[in-house]
Amino acid sequence: MQTRRARKSYDPRLVTLVRDSGDAALAMRLGVPRTTAAGWLRRAPSSIVTAPDLVATNTALLARVAHLEKRVRRMAAFLRILLVILRIVQPDLRRLRIPRAEDKARLLRAVERSRDVLGLRRVLRITGLSPSRLAAWRRAERGCALADALSCPRSSPQRLTHAEVSEIRSMTTAAEYRHVSTGKLALLAQRLGRVVAAPATWCRLVRERGWRRPRQRVHPRPPRVGIRAARPNEIWHIDTTVVRLLDGSRVYVHAVIDNLSRRILAWRVADRFDPGVTASLLVDAGRHLGAEHSPPMLLADSGVENLNGAVDALVNDGRLRRVLAGTEIDSSNSMIEAFWRVLKHQWLFLNRLDTADAVRRLVAFYVEEHNRRLPHSAFDGQTPDEMYFGTGGHVPAVLEVAKSAARRRRLEVHRAARCAVCV
């Protein structure tokens, strides 16, 4: 079968020259066949659209070309930056796991839009996808025509049926079994012959499908604000904490704290647990109180160190009013518990706790820092000693003036800064 030869084209300017001169030999000297040159002389000239005509008649087309060229330059710049970032980060796209179905669908749409321009093989090489992985994603995206299956059940025939999943959901969300844990409920369902599935499968379905067990607990509303004193020595808190040494032995730290000022009034470190330490601590804490001062309210827990004959004698003498936290009042002994947490995690546990003397030395240092040097956020920069003795009323105003002066200095320094660009 004969193939049709491609028609050869010539420069329109040569055709115009031959027609204007009427001399076909001009074209023949340039290699144009004689019959072709003769045909140029016989046929009437055809209209040719030149660049000046295009500028004059189709400015909208030129504007669109300029807009497309601008978009191409912008996309090339964006692609250049993206390629540099990819070379720096060097992600392993072949091992990258994409668990979300929405992300897989977005990547599939991008592959379909790009394959006509770049070709499927080049797109797969750029994205790091294998042909088998792409085909699996396409099958998963199409899903299954069955209403109760996300994908074809023939691909994994050991999966639970739709009826079994519905039965698991009904038993999981039923109030009848709210007292049964999910693992025991799976075994109970096997005993009842309703669903035979592993407890791990039950837990996975509950987690993936967001089924809520009807097991909401009902608790009383916790107090938002604890007990607060209006003046120093109105409310005291006392408690004991245990500190373990490196050899496994224990030492016991006792302390009394004032409610208003958070000042540690007295403390003691003992090698063994002695219930009599509480009474001596309370005597030390109230040694400076005059006879005209009303007895402080002692907030303590119901431990044996707080409920003994020595402490009862102080209460019976009218020197204290004891209140058991969590039993006689709703408020807890959280203020002294907060001090224990800060003492341990911000100081004691940062040092070597090998002997009771070391713990005693460390506690003495931190109590001195806590009372005299470290400001409390609840007191606008005042220390517990200043709150307890009433000597720090001027501190908040001084700090506010310092803040204003610091802001002014900061503005002056930044506005006075000059560089070569500013000049």
C-alpha positions in Angstrom: 0.0 0.0 0.0 1.4 3.3 -1.0 1.8 6.0 1.7 0.9 9.6 1.1 4.0 11.8 0.9 4.1 14.9 3.1 3.5 18.1 1.3 6.5 20.4 1.2 6.0 24.0 2.2 8.1 27.0 1.2 8.7 30.5 2.5 5.7 32.8 1.6 8.2 35.6 0.8 9.8 33.4 -2.0 6.3 32.8 -3.4 5.6 36.5 -3.4 8.9 37.3 -5.1 8.3 34.8 -7.9 4.8 36.2 -8.5 5.9 39.8 -8.5 8.8 39.2 -10.9 7.1 36.6 -13.1 10.4 34.7 -13.3 10.1 31.1 -12.2 13.9 30.6 -12.6 14.5 32.5 -9.4 12.8 29.7 -7.4 14.4 27.0 -9.5 17.9 28.2 -8.7 17.0 27.7 -5.0 15.9 24.1 -5.6 12.2 24.6 -6.2 10.8 22.2 -8.8 9.8 23.8 -12.1 6.2 22.6 -11.9 5.8 24.1 -8.4 7.2 27.5 -9.5 4.9 27.5 -12.5 1.9 26.7 -10.3 2.8 29.8 -8.2 2.5 31.9 -11.3 -0.9 30.4 -12.4 -2.7 30.5 -9.1 -4.1 33.6 -7.5 -2.2 34.8 -4.4 -3.7 33.7 -1.0 -4.1 35.9 2.0 -1.5 35.5 4.7 -1.8 36.7 8.3 1.4 38.3 9.4 2.5 39.5 12.8 1.4 43.2 12.3 -2.1 42.0 11.3 -2.2 39.8 14.5 -1.3 42.7 16.7 -3.9 44.9 15.1 -6.8 42.4 15.0 -6.5 40.0 17.9 -5.2 41.8 21.0 -7.3 39.6 23.3 -5.3 36.5 22.1 -2.1 38.3 22.8 -3.3 39.2 26.3 -4.2 35.6 27.0 -0.8 34.5 25.8 0.9 37.0 28.1 -1.3 35.8 31.0 -0.4 32.2 30.4 3.3 33.0 30.1 3.1 34.8 33.5 1.4 31.7 35.0 4.1 29.5 33.5 6.8 31.6 35.0 5.1 31.6 38.4 4.6 27.8 38.3 8.3 27.3 37.3 9.4 29.4 40.3 7.2 27.5 42.7 8.4 24.2 41.2 12.0 25.4 41.6 11.5 26.1 45.3 9.7 22.8 45.8 12.5 20.8 44.2 15.1 22.5 46.4 13.1 21.7 49.5 12.7 18.0 48.4 16.5 17.8 47.8 17.2 19.1 51.3 14.6 17.0 53.1 15.1 13.9 50.9 11.9 12.1 51.8 11.7 8.4 51.0 8.4 8.5 49.0 8.6 4.8 48.2 8.4 3.9 51.9 6.0 6.7 52.9 2.7 5.3 54.3 -0.5 7.2 53.5 -3.2 5.9 55.9 -5.9 8.4 55.2 -8.3 7.6 52.3 -8.8 11.3 51.6 -5.1 11.8 51.0 -5.0 8.7 48.7 -7.9 10.1 46.7 -6.1 13.5 46.3 -3.0 11.8 45.1 -4.9 9.6 42.6 -6.6 12.7 41.2 -3.3 14.4 40.8 -1.8 11.4 39.0 -4.8 11.2 36.6 -4.5 14.9 35.7 -0.7 14.7 35.2 -0.4 11.4 33.3 -1.6 13.0 30.0 1.2 15.6 30.2 4.1 13.7 31.8 3.2 10.1 31.1 2.2 7.5 33.7 5.7 6.1 34.1 7.3 9.5 34.9 4.5 10.4 37.3 5.0 7.1 39.2 8.7 7.8 39.4 8.1 11.3 40.8 5.6 10.2 43.4 7.4 7.1 44.4 4.3 4.9 43.7 4.6 1.4 42.2 2.1 0.3 39.6 0.8 -2.4 41.9 0.3 0.1 44.7 -1.5 2.5 42.3 -3.8 -0.3 41.1 -4.6 -1.3 44.7 -5.5 2.3 45.6 -7.8 2.4 42.5 -9.6 -0.7 43.5 -10.0 0.5 47.1 -11.4 3.9 45.8 -14.0 2.2 43.6 -15.1 0.2 46.7 -17.7 -2.5 46.4 -21.3 -2.4 45.0 -22.6 -4.1 48.2 -24.2 -1.7 50.5 -22.6 -3.1 53.7 -19.0 -3.5 52.5 -16.3 -0.8 52.0 -14.4 -3.1 49.6 -14.9 -6.4 47.9 -15.3 -9.1 50.6 -13.8 -11.7 48.2 -10.4 -10.1 48.7 -10.4 -10.9 52.5 -13.0 -13.6 53.1 -12.1 -14.0 56.8 -13.5 -10.6 57.7 -16.6 -10.3 59.9 -19.9 -10.2 58.1 -22.2 -7.2 58.2 -24.5 -9.0 60.6 -21.7 -9.8 63.0 -20.5 -6.2 63.0 -24.1 -5.0 63.7 -24.4 -7.5 66.6 -21.1 -6.2 68.1 -22.3 -2.7 67.9 -25.6 -3.4 69.5 -24.0 -5.3 72.4 -21.3 -2.6 72.8 -23.7 0.3 73.0 -26.4 -1.5 75.1 -27.0 -0.3 78.6 -27.6 -3.9 79.6 -23.8 -4.6 79.4 -22.4 -1.3 80.6 -20.9 -2.9 83.6 -18.9 -5.4 81.4 -15.5 -4.4 80.0 -15.0 -4.8 76.2 -12.7 -7.8 76.5 -15.1 -9.7 78.8 -18.0 -8.7 76.6 -16.3 -10.4 73.6 -16.0 -13.6 75.6 -19.6 -13.3 76.9 -20.8 -13.0 73.3 -19.0 -16.2 72.4 -20.6 -18.0 75.4 -24.0 -16.7 74.4 -23.4 -17.8 70.8 -24.1 -14.3 69.4 -20.7 -13.4 67.9 -17.5 -15.4 67.8 -14.7 -12.9 67.5 -11.5 -12.1 69.4 -11.5 -9.4 72.1 -8.9 -7.5 70.1 -11.3 -7.3 67.1 -14.0 -5.9 69.4 -11.6 -3.2 70.7 -10.4 -2.3 67.2 -14.0 -1.9 66.0 -14.9 0.2 69.0 -11.9 2.4 68.5 -12.2 2.8 64.7 -15.9 3.4 64.5 -16.2 5.6 67.6 -18.8 3.6 69.4 -19.4 5.0 72.9 -19.9 2.6 75.8 -22.8 3.8 78.1 -20.5 4.0 81.1 -20.4 7.7 81.9 -19.4 8.2 85.5 -21.3 10.6 87.7 -19.1 12.5 90.1 -19.9 15.5 92.4 -18.6 18.8 91.1 -15.2 19.5 92.6 -14.6 22.8 94.4 -13.2 25.4 92.1 -11.7 27.6 94.9 -10.2 26.1 98.0 -10.4 27.4 101.5 -8.8 30.9 101.8 -7.7 32.9 104.8 -8.2 36.7 105.3 -5.2 37.3 107.5 -2.0 35.6 108.5 -2.2 32.8 111.2 -5.9 32.3 110.5 -5.5 28.9 108.8 -2.6 26.5 109.0 -1.9 23.4 107.0 0.2 20.5 108.3 1.3 17.4 106.5 4.0 14.8 106.3 5.8 13.5 103.1 8.2 10.6 102.5 11.5 11.0 100.7 13.4 7.8 99.6 17.1 7.8 99.8 19.5 6.1 97.4 19.8 3.0 99.6 16.1 2.5 99.7 15.6 3.8 103.3 13.1 6.6 104.0 13.1 10.0 105.8 10.0 11.9 106.8 9.6 15.6 106.2 7.0 17.5 108.3 6.0 21.1 107.7 3.4 23.7 108.7 2.4 26.3 106.1 0.3 29.5 106.5 -2.7 29.6 104.2 -2.6 33.4 103.4 1.1 33.9 102.8 2.2 30.3 101.9 5.0 30.8 104.4 6.6 27.7 106.0 6.2 28.4 109.7 8.0 25.3 111.0 9.5 22.1 109.5 11.4 19.0 110.6 13.2 16.1 108.9 13.1 12.8 110.9 14.9 9.5 110.3 11.8 7.6 111.4 8.1 8.2 111.5 7.3 9.8 114.9 3.7 11.0 115.5 4.9 13.2 118.3 6.7 15.5 115.8 3.4 17.2 114.8 2.8 18.6 118.3 6.3 20.1 118.6 6.0 21.6 115.1 2.8 23.3 116.1 4.3 24.7 119.2 7.3 26.1 117.2 4.9 27.6 114.6 2.8 29.4 117.3 5.6 30.5 119.6 5.5 34.1 118.4 1.7 34.4 118.7 0.5 36.6 121.5 -2.2 35.7 124.0 -4.6 38.1 122.4 -4.4 36.3 119.0 -7.3 34.0 118.2 -6.3 30.3 117.9 -5.5 29.3 114.3 -7.6 26.7 112.5 -5.4 23.7 111.8 -6.3 21.9 108.5 -4.9 18.4 108.6 -5.7 14.9 107.3 -6.8 12.0 109.5 -3.3 10.5 109.9 -2.1 9.2 113.2 0.4 12.0 113.4 -2.5 14.5 113.5 -4.8 12.5 115.7 -2.9 11.7 118.9 -2.8 12.7 122.5 -0.2 15.5 122.1 -2.2 17.3 119.4 -5.4 16.7 121.3 -3.9 18.5 124.3 -3.1 21.6 122.2 -6.7 21.5 120.9 -8.2 21.1 124.3 -6.1 24.0 125.7 -7.7 26.3 123.1 -4.4 26.9 121.3 -5.7 25.4 118.0 -9.0 24.5 116.3 -8.4 21.3 114.4 -10.4 20.5 111.2 -10.0 17.3 109.2 -9.6 17.9 105.5 -11.9 15.9 103.3 -14.0 14.7 106.3 -15.3 17.7 108.1 -15.0 20.2 105.2 -15.1 19.7 101.4 -11.8 21.5 100.8 -8.6 19.4 100.7 -5.2 19.9 102.2 -3.9 20.8 98.7 -1.8 23.8 99.7 0.8 21.8 101.6 0.6 19.1 99.0 1.5 21.7 96.3 4.5 22.7 98.4 5.7 19.1 98.6 5.4 18.7 94.8 7.5 21.8 94.2 10.1 20.9 96.9 10.6 17.4 95.5 10.6 17.9 91.8 12.2 21.3 91.6 14.9 20.8 94.2 15.3 17.5 96.1 15.2 15.2 93.1 17.9 17.3 91.4 20.4 16.4 94.1 22.0 13.3 95.6 19.8 12.0 98.4 22.1 9.6 100.2 21.6 10.5 103.9 19.1 12.1 106.1 21.5 15.0 106.9 21.7 15.7 103.1 17.9 15.9 102.9 17.9 18.1 106.0 20.4 20.5 104.5 18.6 20.7 101.2 15.2 21.3 102.8 16.7 24.1 105.0 18.1 25.8 101.9 14.8 25.6 99.9 12.6 26.7 102.8 14.8 29.8 103.2 14.6 30.5 99.5 10.8 29.9 99.5 10.1 32.2 102.4 12.5 35.1 101.8 13.7 35.2 98.2 11.2 33.5 95.7 8.2 35.7 94.8 4.8 34.0 94.5 2.7 34.6 91.4 -0.5 34.9 93.5 1.0 37.9 95.4 2.0 40.2 92.5 5.7 39.6 93.1 5.8 39.5 96.9 7.5 36.8 98.8 5.7 34.7 101.5 7.7 36.6 104.2 6.5 39.9 102.9 2.9 38.7 102.8 3.2 37.2 106.3 4.7 40.3 108.0 3.0 42.8 105.7 6.2 44.5 104.5 5.7 44.1 100.7 2.8 46.3 99.9 5.0 48.6 97.8 6.3 45.7 95.6 3.5 45.6 93.0 3.7 49.3 92.3 7.5 49.2 92.0 7.3 46.3 89.5 4.6 48.1 87.5 6.9 51.2 87.2 9.8 48.9 86.2 7.6 47.3 83.5 6.7 50.7 82.0 10.4 51.8 82.1 11.5 48.6 80.4 8.9 49.1 77.6 10.1 52.6 77.0 13.8 51.6 76.9 12.9 48.8 74.5 11.1 51.2 72.2 14.0 53.6 72.3 16.6 51.0 71.5 14.7 49.5 68.6 13.8 52.8 67.1 17.4 54.0 67.3 18.8 50.9 65.6 20.1 51.6 62.1 21.7 49.4 59.4 23.0 50.0 55.9 19.5 49.5 54.4 18.0 52.1 56.7 20.7 54.7 55.8 
